Amino acid sequence: MTDDKKNRSEPDRSRVSGSEDYEVRHFAEKHGISAAEARDLIRRHGNDREALMAAVRAKGVNRSA
């Protein structure tokens, strides 16, 4: 099922959908990593945005402002 972009409630924002290219690209660009790295992080750590951001910080590549 396609992600409903109009549904911006908290549960939708707290997750990164690995099956939605635009979400993976946005997360990757925001954190200065490649889309492939973002997908790998989603596979290893799940789709919880906070857990993914912690994993990016642990790698030391977070370039978001």
Secondary structure in CASP SS format (residue, H / E / C, confidence):
PFRMAT SS
TARGET T0000
AUTHOR 0000-0000-0000
METHOD secondary structure of the structure
MODEL  1
M C 1.00
T C 1.00
D C 1.00
D C 1.00
K C 1.00
K C 1.00
N C 1.00
R C 1.00
S C 1.00
E H 1.00
P H 1.00
D H 1.00
R H 1.00
S C 1.00
R E 1.00
V C 1.00
S C 1.00
G C 1.00
S C 1.00
E C 1.00
D H 1.00
Y H 1.00
E H 1.00
V H 1.00
R H 1.00
H H 1.00
F H 1.00
A H 1.00
E H 1.00
K H 1.00
H H 1.00
G C 1.00
I C 1.00
S C 1.00
A H 1.00
A H 1.00
E H 1.00
A H 1.00
R H 1.00
D H 1.00
L H 1.00
I H 1.00
R H 1.00
R H 1.00
H H 1.00
G C 1.00
N C 1.00
D E 1.00
R H 1.00
E H 1.00
A H 1.00
L H 1.00
M H 1.00
A H 1.00
A H 1.00
V H 1.00
R H 1.00
A H 1.00
K H 1.00
G C 1.00
V C 1.00
N C 1.00
R C 1.00
S C 1.00
A C 1.00
END
